[in-house]
Amino acid sequence: MREPMPAVAAVANPLSLSSMSGYGQHAAGAVDPLTQVMTLDTVTFQPNEEVFWEALDKVSLTVSSFRIGEDKQGDTHVKENLRTHLGRDNRMFDILCFKEHNMPLFEAHSPRLRKAGLGGVGAPDAEDENENGNGTTTAAPSVPDRERVITRISDKQQQCIVSLKPTLMYPHEKTKDWVELELWQDSQGSCCNYPRMRKTLGNYKNTGFCQRHVFGGENGSEIYWTQKSSKAVRGFNLVRNQGESKLRHMLCLDTHKGKIFLKWCTQCHLWKNFSEFCDDITVHNAENPQIDTFCHVCKKRQMVSRSKQLEKRRSLRKSQLSQQTQALPKPLNEGEVNQLPMQAEAAAAAPAAVSAEVVEAVAQDIVQHGAPASIIDAPQTPEIQEAQEKENGELMKVPGVGD
């Protein structure tokens, strides 16, 4: 579980770190920069060796069968204990151990300091809410809230961290002891002499690795690693076999307070304390624990985001269902149902209705061409015939009258 972060002063700018290749020696009487960073970010730099040992014994990884020497037709996947896997030469990832006198340069800074109250510059309104660091929101307090500290590899770490000559560390097969293996060095005693070139690394700019040790080119390739008898560092983002575990290289800082294991969070793209990825072990005590992909903060944010998306889909589905229900005809009552047969008979007996367009078209045709024969020859009543004769000035002579 995370411990409360002590109250610290706001850090406007990252810590000023003197060394360009690592912490190394510092002036007599000066405060050790590493100690400053560890004091600011007690969560990331909390010793966690016992948690790592527990993970080694409880967690199993999905690996390809060829890594464990099984000769099977086609590539299959098997489960293998984490401690056993790290002891193999053909392991998927490595643990890079840095000694206290030659560690990567870290910097800690606060991106924002939330303050509350009236009259202060940038102070939020009384109704404003802010995150409290655990994925939930609370009302803005009346005193300055604790700041959120972010730790990353400093820009002053210009060379690849592999140039600091870390050792490859893996656990003993049975005991709680570590076996360390030195990296292969060239004729000049260098493990890597390439700069980081952060602008070319995208989301991996804060790993501390150079381009070759991120994407697996040249001295970071699988071929180079094989040629050097597994005494080199492969690319951090080297492509894995389909279906295998996606765990990447981890860092171990061997400090005077104890070993601190760091794992890369693929969401916030920062090195975080390994314990933040072990809720299955430290919190849930799961039977088959797994190592999380995201750190505490990112995992909780993901859960909140998914919950909001689910609620949004539910509201949309409910709205669509309501619209469809309103469009349906209302059900008939018993009286309306009984009248249906009579309405059907009346509709069948009624003459077919003639549209107004048809009537108008017939009238125009009569005006232009005269009435059709069917209309002229139609039988007429005596009254109509007499009216027509008077109109034409012709009186019909009746036989026997006037002769």
C-alpha positions in Angstrom: 0.0 0.0 0.0 1.1 3.5 -0.6 2.4 5.5 2.3 1.3 9.2 2.7 3.6 11.5 1.0 5.3 14.0 3.5 4.6 17.7 3.0 7.4 19.2 0.9 7.9 22.7 -0.5 6.9 23.3 -4.1 9.5 22.6 -6.6 9.3 25.1 -9.4 12.1 23.6 -11.4 13.7 20.2 -11.5 16.5 19.5 -9.0 19.9 20.7 -10.2 22.0 17.6 -10.6 25.7 18.2 -11.2 27.0 15.0 -12.8 26.4 14.3 -16.5 26.9 10.6 -16.5 25.5 9.6 -13.1 25.3 10.8 -9.5 28.8 9.9 -8.7 30.7 12.0 -6.2 29.4 15.3 -4.8 31.2 18.1 -3.1 32.0 17.8 0.6 29.2 19.1 2.8 26.8 19.3 -0.1 23.5 17.4 0.0 23.6 14.2 -2.1 21.2 14.9 -5.1 20.0 11.3 -5.0 19.0 11.8 -1.3 17.1 14.9 -2.3 15.1 13.1 -4.9 14.4 10.2 -2.6 13.2 12.6 0.1 10.8 14.3 -2.3 9.4 11.1 -3.8 9.2 8.6 -1.0 6.7 6.5 -3.0 8.9 5.7 -6.0 12.0 5.3 -3.9 10.6 3.0 -1.2 12.8 -0.1 -0.8 10.7 -3.1 -1.9 13.1 -6.1 -2.1 10.7 -8.3 0.0 7.8 -7.6 -2.3 10.0 -8.5 -5.3 11.0 -11.9 -3.7 7.4 -12.6 -3.1 6.6 -11.9 -6.7 9.4 -14.1 -7.9 8.0 -17.1 -6.0 4.3 -16.6 -6.8 4.0 -15.1 -10.3 4.0 -17.2 -13.4 4.7 -15.9 -16.9 3.5 -17.1 -20.3 6.6 -18.0 -22.4 7.3 -19.8 -25.7 8.2 -23.4 -25.3 11.6 -22.9 -27.1 12.8 -20.7 -24.2 12.7 -23.6 -21.8 14.3 -26.1 -24.2 11.2 -28.1 -25.1 11.4 -29.6 -28.6 7.9 -29.5 -29.8 6.5 -29.2 -33.3 5.3 -25.6 -33.7 5.6 -22.9 -31.2 3.5 -23.4 -28.1 3.2 -21.5 -24.8 3.7 -22.7 -21.3 3.5 -21.2 -17.8 6.8 -20.7 -16.0 7.7 -19.4 -12.6 9.2 -15.9 -12.6 12.2 -16.9 -10.5 13.0 -19.9 -12.7 12.6 -17.8 -15.9 15.0 -15.1 -14.8 17.6 -17.7 -14.1 17.6 -18.8 -17.8 20.0 -17.4 -20.3 17.1 -17.2 -22.8 15.0 -15.0 -20.6 12.6 -12.4 -22.0 13.9 -9.4 -20.0 16.7 -8.4 -17.7 17.1 -6.6 -14.4 19.7 -3.8 -14.6 21.3 -3.1 -11.2 22.9 0.2 -10.5 25.1 0.8 -7.6 24.7 3.9 -5.4 27.9 5.5 -6.7 26.9 5.3 -10.3 23.2 5.6 -10.8 21.1 7.3 -13.5 20.2 10.9 -12.9 16.7 11.4 -11.6 14.8 14.6 -11.2 11.6 15.2 -9.2 9.3 18.1 -9.8 5.7 19.1 -9.1 3.7 19.9 -12.2 1.0 21.7 -10.2 0.3 22.8 -6.7 -3.4 23.1 -5.9 -4.3 25.8 -3.4 -7.7 26.8 -2.1 -9.1 29.8 -0.4 -10.4 33.2 -1.2 -8.2 36.0 -2.6 -5.3 33.8 -3.7 -3.9 33.9 -7.2 -5.1 30.8 -9.0 -7.2 29.7 -6.1 -10.3 27.7 -7.2 -13.8 28.6 -6.4 -15.5 27.1 -3.3 -17.5 24.8 -5.6 -14.5 23.5 -7.5 -13.3 20.0 -7.0 -9.9 18.5 -7.5 -8.2 15.1 -7.6 -6.7 13.9 -4.4 -4.3 11.5 -6.0 -6.2 8.3 -5.6 -8.6 8.5 -8.6 -11.4 10.2 -6.7 -12.4 13.8 -6.1 -12.8 15.8 -2.9 -14.0 19.3 -2.2 -11.2 21.9 -2.4 -9.6 22.3 1.1 -9.1 25.6 2.8 -5.3 25.0 3.1 -2.7 24.2 0.4 -3.1 20.6 -0.8 -0.1 18.3 -0.9 1.6 18.5 -4.2 1.9 15.6 -6.6 5.6 14.8 -7.3 6.6 13.3 -10.6 10.0 11.6 -10.9 11.7 10.8 -14.2 15.2 10.4 -15.7 16.7 13.8 -15.9 17.5 15.6 -19.1 21.0 16.0 -17.7 21.5 12.2 -18.2 22.7 12.8 -21.7 24.2 9.4 -22.3 22.3 6.1 -22.4 22.0 4.6 -18.9 23.7 1.4 -20.2 26.9 3.5 -20.3 26.8 3.6 -16.5 27.8 -0.1 -16.7 25.0 -1.7 -14.7 25.2 -5.4 -13.8 22.7 -8.0 -15.0 21.1 -9.3 -11.9 19.0 -12.4 -11.5 17.9 -14.5 -8.5 19.5 -17.6 -7.1 17.6 -20.7 -7.9 16.7 -21.6 -4.3 18.0 -19.0 -1.9 17.3 -15.3 -1.4 20.6 -14.3 -3.0 21.3 -12.4 -6.1 23.7 -13.3 -8.9 25.2 -10.4 -10.8 26.9 -10.6 -14.2 28.9 -7.8 -15.7 28.1 -6.5 -19.2 30.4 -7.0 -22.1 32.7 -4.0 -22.7 34.5 -3.0 -25.9 38.3 -2.4 -26.1 37.8 1.1 -24.6 35.9 -0.3 -21.6 32.5 1.0 -22.7 29.2 -0.8 -22.7 27.4 1.9 -24.7 28.6 5.4 -25.9 25.5 6.6 -27.6 23.5 9.7 -26.5 19.8 9.4 -25.5 18.4 11.7 -28.2 15.1 11.9 -26.4 13.2 13.6 -29.3 13.5 10.4 -31.4 12.2 8.1 -28.7 8.5 9.1 -28.5 6.9 7.5 -25.4 10.2 6.0 -24.4 12.1 9.3 -24.0 12.0 8.9 -20.2 13.4 5.4 -20.0 17.0 6.6 -20.0 17.9 4.4 -22.9 19.3 5.4 -26.3 17.6 4.7 -29.5 19.5 1.4 -30.0 18.6 0.1 -26.6 14.9 1.1 -27.0 14.2 -0.3 -30.5 16.8 -3.1 -30.6 19.2 -1.9 -33.2 23.0 -2.6 -33.5 24.4 -3.3 -30.0 20.8 -3.5 -28.7 19.7 -6.3 -31.1 18.9 -9.9 -30.3 21.8 -11.0 -32.6 24.3 -8.9 -30.7 23.0 -10.2 -27.4 23.4 -13.8 -28.6 27.0 -13.1 -29.9 28.0 -11.7 -26.5 26.7 -14.7 -24.6 23.7 -12.8 -23.1 26.1 -10.2 -21.6 24.5 -7.3 -23.4 21.3 -5.3 -23.0 18.6 -5.9 -25.6 16.2 -3.3 -26.9 13.6 -2.2 -24.3 10.8 -2.3 -26.8 12.1 -5.3 -28.8 9.3 -7.3 -30.5 8.2 -10.4 -28.5 6.8 -13.6 -29.8 3.0 -13.6 -30.1 1.3 -14.7 -26.9 4.3 -14.2 -24.6 4.3 -12.0 -21.5 5.0 -8.3 -22.2 7.2 -7.6 -19.2 10.2 -5.4 -20.1 13.5 -4.6 -18.5 13.4 -3.5 -14.8 15.8 -1.3 -12.9 17.3 -2.0 -9.4 18.8 0.8 -7.4 21.1 -0.6 -4.8 21.0 2.2 -2.2 22.1 2.4 1.4 18.4 2.1 2.4 18.0 -1.1 0.5 17.2 -2.3 -3.0 14.6 -0.4 -4.9 13.1 -2.2 -7.9 11.5 0.0 -10.6 9.1 -1.1 -13.3 8.0 0.9 -16.4 4.4 2.0 -16.5 3.2 1.9 -20.1 0.4 4.4 -19.4 2.1 7.4 -17.8 5.5 6.4 -19.3 7.5 6.7 -16.1 9.6 4.4 -13.9 7.5 3.5 -10.8 8.0 1.5 -7.7 7.5 -2.2 -8.4 5.1 -2.5 -5.5 2.6 -0.3 -7.3 2.1 -3.2 -9.8 1.6 -5.9 -7.2 -1.9 -5.4 -5.9 -2.6 -9.1 -6.5 0.2 -9.9 -4.0 0.2 -7.1 -1.5 -3.6 -6.4 -1.4 -5.8 -9.2 -2.8 -3.5 -12.1 -1.9 -4.7 -13.8 -5.2 -4.2 -17.5 -5.7 -2.5 -16.9 -9.1 -1.2 -13.3 -8.9 -0.2 -11.3 -11.9 2.0 -8.2 -12.3 -0.2 -5.2 -13.4 0.7 -3.3 -16.5 -0.3 0.1 -15.0 0.8 1.8 -11.8 -1.6 2.6 -9.0 -2.7 6.0 -10.3 -3.1 4.9 -13.9 -5.0 1.8 -13.0 -7.5 3.7 -10.9 -7.9 6.3 -13.6 -8.5 3.5 -16.1 -11.2 2.0 -13.8 -12.9 5.4 -13.5 -12.8 5.9 -17.2 -14.3 2.5 -18.0 -17.0 3.1 -15.4 -17.9 6.4 -17.1 -17.9 4.9 -20.5 -20.2 2.0 -19.3 -22.6 4.5 -17.8 -22.6 6.5 -21.0 -23.5 3.4 -23.1 -26.2 2.5 -20.6 -27.8 6.0 -20.8 -27.6 5.9 -24.6 -29.2 2.5 -24.8 -32.0 3.5 -22.4 -32.7 6.7 -24.5 -32.9 4.7 -27.7 -35.2 2.1 -26.1 -37.5 5.0 -24.8 -37.7 6.5 -28.3 -38.6 3.1 -29.8 -41.3 2.6 -27.2 -42.9 6.0 -27.9 -43.0 5.2 -31.7 -45.1 2.0 -31.2 -49.0 2.3 -31.6 -51.0 2.3 -28.4 -52.7 -0.9 -27.5 -56.5 -1.1 -28.2 -59.0 -1.5 -25.3 -61.8 -4.1 -25.3 -64.4 -1.9 -26.9 -62.1 -0.9 -29.8 -61.2 -4.5 -30.4 -65.0 -5.5 -30.7 -65.5 -2.7 -33.3 -62.8 -4.0 -35.6 -65.1 -6.5 -37.6 -67.7 -3.8 -38.2 -65.1 -1.3 -39.3 -63.7 -3.9 -41.7 -67.2 -4.5 -43.3 -67.9 -0.8 -43.7 -64.6 -0.3 -45.4 -65.3 -3.1 -47.8 -68.8 -1.8 -48.7 -67.7 1.8 -49.2 -66.9 2.9 -52.8 -63.4 3.6 -53.6 -62.6 7.2 -53.1 -61.4 9.3 -56.0 -58.6 11.6 -55.4 -59.0 15.4 -56.2 -56.2 15.1 -58.8 -58.2 12.6 -60.8 -61.4 14.7 -60.7 -59.5 17.8 -61.8 -57.8 16.0 -64.7 -61.2 14.6 -66.0 -62.8 18.1 -65.9 -60.0 19.6 -67.9 -60.3 16.9 -70.5 -64.1 17.5 -70.9 -63.5 21.2 -71.4 -60.9 20.6 -74.1 -62.3 17.6 -76.0 -66.0 17.5 -74.9 -67.7 14.9 -72.8 -66.9 11.3 -73.6 -69.6 9.1 -75.2 -70.1 7.2 -72.0 -71.3 10.5 -70.4 -73.5 11.7 -73.4 -75.2 8.4 -73.9 -76.0 8.0 -70.2 -79.7 7.7 -69.5 -81.4 10.9 -68.4 -84.6 11.6 -66.5 -87.6 13.3 -68.2 -87.0 16.5 -66.3 -83.4 16.8 -67.6 -84.5 16.0 -71.2 -87.3 18.7 -71.1 -84.9 21.3 -69.7 -82.4 20.5 -72.4 -85.1 20.8 -75.2 -86.3 24.2 -73.9 -82.8 25.4 -73.8 -82.2 24.4 -77.4 -85.7 25.9 -78.5 -87.0 22.6 -79.7 -90.2 21.2 -78.3 -90.8 17.6 -78.7 -93.9 16.8 -80.6 -96.2 14.2 -79.0 -97.9 11.8 -81.4 -101.7 12.4 -81.8 -101.5 16.0 -80.5 -102.0 18.9 -83.1 -102.2 16.6 -86.1 
